[in-house]
Amino acid sequence: MTYIIKLFLILLIQTSMTIYNFNSDSQKTDWYILDDVVMGGRSNGTFTINNYGNGVFKGMVSLENNGGFSSVRHTCESKNANGFTGFEIRIKGDGNPYQFRVKLDKNDRYSYAATFKTSGNWETIKIDFADMPAVFRGRELGLPHFPGEKIEEIGFLIGNKKPQKFQLEIDSIVLIK
């Protein structure tokens, strides 16, 4: 009983929870690429861990064969997101806009997504759950926005309707209150 009370108090006062923190022990196999090639496109994304221990998502988006996107995803053990209100992402982009995506259930066909701009410098991006509509193939579904119940998959996507090189360096993804 004491254990349950302590656990409840920890969860009550916990102001953040790390979903993924890159470091020198991070494995690139924790993440996988999903490009438009699944639909016949020709975009090509890669994912590596650099010498600083950060994740690096980079490549080329192509519009050939009705393509136009590249994404990197991480399937995680189910994380309880109750009591949190958003995400804090520490990244260094290349000036392009990207989407941060989340799935309640890794088997869902749709994601909850928020677009953010990058500056070319290290920055911390804050995204509220209320700003994450349900999307599928680039279209909003008219469902309620991300409810923040649980998380089984996170990821990043670039698809700006133009051919382009891209690079996004990722340090951490954290749930915040």
N, C-alpha and C positions, 0 to 999 in steps of 0.2 A: 504494500500500500504506500509506503514512504517513497519507493522508487517511482510510482505513478505520479505522486504529487510533485516530486522533483522534476520529472520529465515535463509535466504540465507547466510548471513555473519556468523552466528553461525555454519552452516553446512560446510562452506568453511574453517573455522579455527579450527573446531573440529578435534583433532588428534586421538581420540579414542571414542569408543561407547561400553558400556557394554552390552553383550548379556545375561549373567547370572552371578550374584554375590551372592555366598552363604553367609548366615548369620544366626543368631539364629531365624529369622522369616521365613526362607526358608521352603517350604513344600515338603516332599518326594513325594507327589502326583503330583507335577509338572513334574516328571520324570517317565518313565515306562521301564520295562525290556522286551527285546525281545531276547530270547535264541533260540538255535537250536531245541528246542522241537517243534517248528512250523513245522519242517521237520522230526520229529521222533527222534531227538537226546536226550541226557540226561544231557546236561550242566545245571547249576543252578546258576544264578546270582541274587543278591539282591541289593537294594538301600536304604540307610538310611541317615539321617542327624545326625551327631555326636554332642557331647557336645560343640564343638568349632564352630558349625554352618556350617561345611563343608559337602559336599556330599560325601558319601562313597559307591563306587561300588565294590562289592566283591562277591566271590563265587568260583565255581569249573567248569572248562571246561572239558568235557568228549568227547572222540572220539567214544563212543558206539553208535550203530545204525546210523553210518555216521554223527555223530555230530561233534562239534568242535568250537563253538563260543558262546559268550554271549555278549549282548550289553545293554546299557542304553541310552534312548533317551528323548529329551525334545522338544515338539512342542511349538513354540512361535508365538506370533503375528508377521506378516510379518515385517521384519526389512530391511530397505533400506541400502544396503552395498555399494552403489556407492561411489566412492572416497576413499575407503579403499583398502588395498593391502594384508591384511593377518589377522591372529589371534594371540593373545597372551593368553596362557592358563597357569594358576598357579595351579600346581598339585604336589602331592607326590605319586609316584608309588612304586612298590615293586621290581623293577629291570627288569620287563617284558616289552616288546614292546606292545604298544596299537595303535589303530587307532582313530583319531578324524574324525568325519563324519559330513557332512552338506548336507542339501537338499534345493534347490531353492523353491520347492513346496512340501509340506508335503505329497502329494499324488503321487509323483514320485516314481517309483520302484527302481531307482538307486540313489546312493549318490555320493558325491565327498569326497575322503578320503585321509588322509596323515598318515603315520605311524611314530610314535616317540618312542624313547627309554626312559625309566625311570631309575633313579639312586638309588632310595630308600630314597632320601632326597627331601625336598621342592625345586622346581625349576620352572622357567618360560620357557615355550616352545613357540617358535615363528614358525608359519607356514604361508608361502606365498600362496596366492591363486594359483599361477603358479605351485605349487607343489602338487596340489590336482586334480588328474585325476578322471573322472567319472568311478564308479565301480558298478558291480552288481554280487552278490554271489561270491565275491572274484576275479572277472575278470575285467580287464580294458576294457572299451567299445570303445575306439578309438574316443571318442567325445572330444571337446575342454575341457581344464581344467576349474576349477571353475571360472565363469565369474564375480563373486562378485556383482551381481545385487541386489539380495535380499536373505533373509534367512527365512525359515519357520520351520526348524528342525535342531537340533544339537544333537550329541551323541558321545559315546565312544564305541569301540568294542575291544574285545580280541579274537584272533583266531590264535594261533601260531602253529597249526598242532601237538599239543601234549597235553596230559591230564595234567592239572595243577591247583593249587589254585591261586587266584589272589586277589589283593586289590589296588584300585586306589582312592585316596582322592582328591577331587576337590574343589578349592577355587573360581576361577573365569574364565570366558571366555569373551574375549574382542576383538572387531575389532580394528585394528590399520592401520595407514597410512604408 
